Amino acid sequence: MRAACILIHRWLGLFIALFLIVAGLTGAITSWDHEIDEWLNADIMKVDSRGPLRDPIELAALVEADDPRVEISYISLALEEGHAASFLVRPRIDEASGKPYALDYNTVFVDPVTGEITGRRDSQAASFSRRSLMPFVRNIHESLHIPAFWGTDRWGYWLMGGIALIWLLDSFVAFYLTWPRRLRDTAARQHRHRRLGQWLSRWKPSWLVRWQAGGFKLNFDLHRAGGLWVWGIILIVAFTSFSLNLYKEVFYPAMSLVSQTTPGPYETQTPAPYGSRTVPRLSFQEAVDIARTEAERRGFKFPPSGIYYGGGYNFYNVSFFDPANELGAAGMGLSNLYIDAEDGSVLGQHRPWHGTTADVFVQLQLPLHSGRILGMPGRIMMSIMGLIVVMLSITGIIVWNRKRVARRAARLQGGH
């Protein structure tokens, strides 16, 4: 049993090590993506103007008027003095060619007081420029920035979700391998239940790092003890990575089989074929008005903060959250109403801590993964965890290589 687990851990660990190094490094950075992004791009994200804030729908119209090739897909409704409003855009269809216009940007930043466009960027660009760095890092973390092919852009998410699932399973194997070896003495085995303290004392070295040992022993201890001390957090990170990346494909269907869930339009509606888009009958303003009225009726605490219509589904996603609330930005303070773009009916809602037990468990996935459910301490913890994952992966490779060299030397010696 132990020998089989060693082989499983060795090869699964080697297979996922490089992926985990990338995910760990990018995860440590994305814990602070908003702060770093604003620091790098303060020239377009921060404004000096002061005065009455203009209507967000009006600002969206200015964006479309500035470049007739684009149409709005997301409007920032929660405007703040001193901060540029952000708008997502997508290319319109060129009537001459029947294809979308070629754009070199998908995000526009606008001064909420003057209506002046402060800057543009492509958040999907594979670039280390300061404009695109943080969106690029986040895309690498989520999907390795693998481009769309064969009619879908989900390949990267499927890959990283599969890696996370392997990591989750391998974590249980690794935990088992830290246990002390079974006693060979028959009498000792017969009295093992009376000797829990002795078993724990034999397990104790697995939790310790021989800092003065150096070399292989230090690497081995860092890999084994390091993984043990954060094992519970590793399970949370691995599981939530799997659930978020394979949400619609695996996680939500599995949850629906074992517990009662409340499906929303993302779960029940079939998206438009990749590369095509639906056209709304309702305008952004009409959808916002409907959502605001419905939110008041349902007792939402905050006004609408954003509205999205991506064209993949024929409904508006209207979000509500308090920008000052750390948990709100992560999901457990974020509420959504889904408004049918044809008739204005309310298709469903996402409301934290509401719904069945399974619904709440689903809502918890992003806050747990980001650490924001614990506020600033949680973000710090997850940033450190990203570095620990890198350390565990590198030390694992070193331990494997050292043992590989030793096994090869033993075979050569045996051959003589």
N, C-alpha and C positions, 0 to 999 in steps of 0.2 A: 504493500500500500504506500509506504513512505517513498520507496524508490520510484514508483509510478508518479507520485505527486511532485517529486524533484524534477523528473523529466517534463511534466506538464508545466510547472512553474518556469523552468528554464526556457522552453521554446515559446511559450505564450509571452513571457516577459520580454524575450528578445524581439519577438514580432511587433510588440506594441511600444517598445522603448522609445524609438525615435519619434513616434507620434505623440507620446506623453511628454517628451522634452519640448516639442513645439507647443503643445497645449498648455503645459505648465508655465513656460515663459510668457506666452501671450496672455494667459489667464492672470498672471501676476500683474501685468500691465493694464489689462482691461478693467481691473478693479477700480482704476482711477481714470478711465477713459474720458469722462466728461471734463474733469479738471485739466488733464493733459491737453485735450483737444482745444479747450478754451485758451490755455496758455500759449499753445503753438499758433493759434489762429485768432488771437485777440483783435487783430486789425479788421477782421470781417465779422466777428461774433460779438464784439462789444462796441457800443456807440456812445458818443458824448452828448448827443441831443437830449434835451429835457422838455417835457410838455405833455399835452394830451396825447394818448395813444390812439392811433387810427384803427378803424375797424379791420379785423383780420381778413374778412372777405374782400374788402376793398384793396388791401395790400396784395392779395392773391390775384386780383384783376390787373393790378399794375405789373406783376411778374409776367402774366400772359401777354399783356400789351407790349412789354419790352422785347419779347421774342415770340413772334407768332408761331414758331415751330413747336412750342411746348404747351402742355396743358397740366394743370395742377393735379397732383394725386394726394398730397397731404398738406393741411393748413394748420399751423400752430395758432391756437386760439388763446392760450394763456400768455399774453404779452407782458413783458417786464421792462420797466424803464432801465436803460443802460445796456440792455441785451438785444441783439438783433433777432428778429423773428425768422424762423426757418421754414422753408417750403420745399417739399419734394415735387419734382416735375418729371414728366415722361414725354417722349416725342410724339407729336401728332403724326397722322398718316399723310404722307406727301401724295396729293391727288394725281400728280403727274406720273409717279412711279408705282403708286399703290403700296409703298413700303414706308416704314417709319423714318422720319428725318434722322440723320446722324448727328448726335449731340455729344459734346465733350464734357457735359456736366449733368447732374440730376438733383442737385440741391442748390437752392438760392437763399441768401441771407439778406434781409431787408430791415432798414431802420424803421422801427415801429412808430416813430414820431414824424419823420420827414417823408417816408415812403421811398427813400433812396436805396437802391440795391448796393449793398456793401461788398458782396463777393459771391462767387459760385465755386462749386467743386463737384467732382465725381466720386461719390462715396463707394462706388464699385470698382474703382481703379486699382490695379496692382502697382502701387507706387509707394516709395518711402519719402515722398515730398511731404512737407509739413501740412499741406492742405489735405492729403489723403491718408496720412500715416495711421491715425487712430481707427478710421473705418476699415482700412486694410488689415490692421492687426486683429480687429474684431472678426472680420471675415475669415482670416486664417484660423483663429481660435475655433470658430463655429464649423467651418466647412473646408478648411485648407484653401479657400478661394478657388476651388475646382470649377471651371466654367461649365456652362450647360452644353450637353450634347445628347443625341438620341432622344430629343423631345422633352427633356426635363433638366432642371437646374438643381436637383436634389442629390446628385451623386456624392458631393462632399459631405452633406449631412448624413447620408446613409453610411458612408465610410467611417466618419467620426463617431456616429452612434454605435456602429458595430465594434469599433475599438473600445468604446466605453463599456459595452457589455462584456467583452473579453476581459477587460481590466477588472470589472466587478467580480466575475467568476474567479479570476486568478488571485484576487485579494483573499478569498476564502482559502484557496490552496496555500498561499503564502503564510497565512495565519496558522494553519495546521502545522506547517513545517517548523514553526518556532517552538512548538511543544517539545518537551524533552522526550528522548527516545524511550520506548517501552523497556521496562526492566526485564532482563533475561532470567533472573533468579525466580524460580517457581514460588518459593515462599513469599518473596516480596510481592509478586503479582497477586497472590491470594489475599494479602492484607493491604492492597493498594487503597481500598476505600477508607481504611483507618489512617492512612498516611497522606492525607491531603496536604498537610503542611510540608511534608517532605517533597511531594510533587511540586508544590509551588516554589520551594527553595531550589529545586532542579531547573525550574522554568526561569528563575530570576536572572541568570546570565543573559538570556535572550533580550532582556530589557536594558542591559547595560552597554556602554561604549567604552572600550579600552583606549582612552585618548592617548596614552603614552606608548601604545604598542606600535603605531605607525604601519605603513605598508598595507599588506593584504588584510591583516587582522582589523585594522581601523576601518578599511573599506567595507569589510564584511559586517562589522558591528553597526556601522552607520546605515547599511542597507537593512539589516534585520531589526535592530532596535528602533531605527528611525521610522520604519514602517509600522512597528507595533504601537508606538506612542500616538500615532495619528491615524490608526487603523479605522476607527469609527468615522472620522471625517473623510477618509478616502472612500469609504462605502457611500457616503452621502454624495460626494462629488461625482463618483463614477455612476451611481444610479441616476442622478439628476442629469448628467451628461447624456446618458442613454435615453431618458424619458423626454428630454427636450428635443434631441435630434431626430428621434424616431417616434415622435408624439402621435402623429396621425396614422403612421404605418403599423406600429406595434403597441406602444404604451396605452393609448386611449382605448383601442379595441380590447386589450387585455384587461384593463380596469373595468370595462363595461361587462366583461364576462364574470368577474368575481364580486362586483359591487354595483350598486345603483348609481348611475351617472345621469347628468342632465345635459344632453347634447345641445350644442349651439349651432349656428349656421356654418361655421368652419367644419364641423363634424358631419353635418347632414347634407350640405350642398355640394354638388359636383363642380369643381372649378372649370373655367373655360380652358380649352386646349392651349398647351404652351405656345406662346407667340401670338395668341389672339387675346382680345379683351372685350368685355361687355361695355355697353354704353348706358349710363344712368338716365332715367327720365326725370328724377328729382335733381334739383341743383344742390350745391353744398349748403347754401343758405337755408333752403327748405328742410334739409336733413338736420341741420343744427337746431332750427326752431322746434322741430318735432322732438328731437332728443332732449332739449332743454325742458320742454313741457313735461315729457315723460319722466325725466330725472327728478323734477320737483315732486311729481306724484308718487314716485317710489322712495323719496326721502334721501336722495343722494346729497352729500354734504357740500360738494364743491361744484362750480360751474364747469362747462365743457372746457377741456384743455387742448384738444386736438381732434381733427376729423380726417379720416383716410378713406380713399376709394382707389384701390389698386387696379381694378379692372379684371382681376382674376375671378372675383366673385361679384355678383350683382347686388351688393349691399354696402352701406356706409358703416364704418367702425368709428364711433364717437367715444372718446376717452375722457375720463374725469379723474383728476387727482390734484392733491395739494403739492405744489412744487417744493415747498419747504420741508416736506415729509420724506425722510430717507426711505421709509418703507413704501411710500406711494410710488416713488420712481422705480422700485424693484418689482412691484406687482401686488403686494398685500395691502396697498392703499389705493391701487389703481382699479377703477371700475370702467366698464364698457357697455354701451348700448349698440345694438346692431339694427340699423334702419334699412328696410327694403327700399332699394333705389327705384322700384317701379311704382309702388302704391303708398309708400311711407309707413307701412305697418312695422311694428317692433318685432323683430325675429327672435330676440333673446337678449340675455345680459350676461356679463361676467362681473360678479360682485364679491369681493373678498369676504371670507368667513360666512358666506351664504350658500345654501344648497345642501346636498347630501354630504356625508363623510368623504365619499370618493371625490366629490367636486372640490372640497377644501384641500384634499390631498393633492389633486391636480394643480390647484392654485399655488401650492407651496413649492412647487418644483423650482421655479426661477428664483424666488427669494432665498431658498436653501442653497442653490448652486452659486449664487453671487455673494452669499453671506450677508446681504442687506437686511435680512430678517432680524439681524442683531444690530443693525445700524452701523456706525463707524467701526466699532470693534470687530464686527463680522467681516467688513471689507478688508480690514488689516489682516485678519486671520486668513482669509482666502487668498490674499496676495502672498502671504508667507507660505501658504500651502502650495501655491504654484511653484515656488522655488524648491520646496521640499520634494515635490513630485519630480522635478528635474534632478535633484540630488539622488533620489532613489533609483531613477532610471540609469544615471551615469554609473553609480556604484554597482548596480546590478550588472551592467556590461563589463565593468572591470573585474568583478568576481567571476563571471562566466569565462572571461578571457584568461584569467590566471589559472582557473581550474582546467581549462582546455589545454593550456600549455603544459600543465603538470601531467595531465592524462597522456598527452602525446609523448612527453619525456619518459613516462613509465612504460609505454608501449615499446618505445625504441630500446629502452634498457632491457625489457623482457625479451626482445628479439635477439639480443646478444647472448 
